[in-house]
Each structure stands twice: as structure tokens, then as C-alpha cells.
Amino acid sequence: MLTALFINAIVVVLLIVSLAKGKQKTKKAFTIAFTTAKTLAPTVLSVILLIGLIYGLFSDTIALLFGQESGSEDLFLSRLSVE
């Protein structure tokens, strides 16, 4: 939580600096970013939905394959051993 607050604080400070340097350029950048986000949103949401469905349907199988206590390091190492 502290990391998220730190990153958000940096973003706010940089946004203020950007607005101070050029308001029109910042507004244009936000317009481009919003348009890009609007274009990518359906794809990102469908991937999140698909991952949720797979996890919901196969959570027992996933737990059986990787174990109940495995963390992200174990999953990473298991991925390396498959290749």
C-alpha cells in the first residue's frame, strides 16, 4: 500500500510539473492516452475475465499441480522447468 501511495505521489508531482511547462501539450497527451485506453479496454477486460474463469473452473487442478503453499517464486521456477 505504501508503494502505491509513493508511486501516485510521484505521478501527481510530475503531472503538476507537466502542466506548469505546457498546459496544451499535457492536455493533448491526456487525450491520446484516453483514446488509447478506450481502445485497449475491451481486450484487457476480456483477458482478465478469461483468467478469472479459468481460475474459477480449474482452481482445484491448479492447486494440485502447483501445491497450496506455492508462491510466485515456485510458479516461476516450475515454468522454467517445463521449457
N, C-alpha and C positions, 0 to 999 in steps of 0.2 A: 504494500500500500504506500509505503514511503517512497519507493522508486517511482510509482505512478505520479505521485504529487510532485516529485522533483522534476520529472520529465514535463509535466503540464506547466510547471512554473517556468521552465526554460522556454517552452513554446510561447507562452504569454509574453515573456520579455522580448523574444525575437519578433513576435508579431507587432509589438509596440515600436520596436526599432524599425521594422519594415514600414509601418505606417508613417513614422516620422521622416523616413527617407523619401518615400514616394507613395502618396495615397492612391493614385490612379493605377500604378503598377501592382500594388498589393491587391486592389480590387479586381484587376484583370487576372491575377494569379488565382484568387479565390474562385472566380467564375470558371476558369479552366479546371481547377481541382474539383469543383462541384459537378461539372459536366462529366468529368472522368469517373467520379464516384457513382454518379447516377447510371452510367453505362455499365460499370463493373458490378453493381449491387446485385442484380439477379444471379449472376454467376457465383459470386461469393456466397450468397444465401443458399443457393442450391447445393453447393459443396458442403456447407455446414449442415444442412438438412440431411443430405446423404450420409454424412459421417454419423450424425445422431441416430438415423435409422439403422445403420449397420451396427452401431454400438448397442442400441436397444434390442435388436434381434439376436445378436451373436455375443452378448456380453459374457455369457457362461463359457462359450467356446474360447473367447479371448482370454478369460481368466484361467482357463485350463491350459492354454498354450503358453502363456507368459507367467502365470502364477499370480496369486492375490497380492503378494507383497512386493512385486517388481516395481521399480521406479523408472524414471525416464532413462537413466543410465543403462539399466538392464535391457530395456526395449531397444536402445541404440546398439548395444553390443549384440543382441540377438539378430538385429537387422544386418550387422556386419558379418555375422557367422553364416547367414544364408547366402550371401554373394560369393 
